[in-house]
Amino acid sequence: MEYSKYYFSFSWCGFISYLHPLAGDIYSLLAIFTINFICGLLAGLFVQNDKASLKKFRKGWLTDIVLFFSLMAAIYFCGQQKGQQDQALNGISFITYSCFYFYGINILKNLNRLFPQNRVIAFLYYVLSFEFTKKIPGLERFLKKEEEAKKDHINNK
């Protein structure tokens, strides 16, 4: 039974060293997910009078980490097996920047709820959520399509 701990430790260390080229992306996503979770928790506690719960932690922060880190590891593995490690790293970088955008907007939205009088936060939230979308090809169309899908979902209930 004692050997199983060592086997797990060696396997885990091997896996971590395999993903070393993704370390910058992993650390930065860990930071953005943590900041997003903390801002959402604070906005829920102080603005919406919600309670902190382990379920929110598990559904929010932990699920995001497992989902995106698994996706990044799978893309890296497939790219490496195909001999296209650089393209895989570019795809992972795209995922990372997409998370920065969407989670960054959510962070600013929660900060705006916490500090409604702060004009800097309100301005940054406005620019990122409305003006910035015009500069990225496809993002404005995606957001419109997403909004229409929400309206259809509400109307079909």
Number of C-alpha atoms within 10 A of each C-alpha: 5 6 8 9 10 11 11 11 12 12 12 12 12 12 12 13 12 13 15 12 13 18 12 12 19 18 11 15 22 18 12 18 22 17 16 22 21 16 20 21 20 20 21 17 14 12 13 11 10 12 12 12 9 9 9 15 14 11 10 16 18 16 13 16 16 11 10 18 18 12 14 23 17 14 18 25 17 14 17 15 10 10 11 13 17 12 14 21 19 12 15 23 16 12 17 19 15 12 17 17 16 12 18 20 19 18 24 22 22 24 20 20 21 18 14 12 10 12 11 10 19 17 13 16 22 15 13 16 20 11 13 14 17 13 9 10 9 10 13 17 13 12 13 11 12 12 12 12 12 12 11 11 10 9 8 7 5
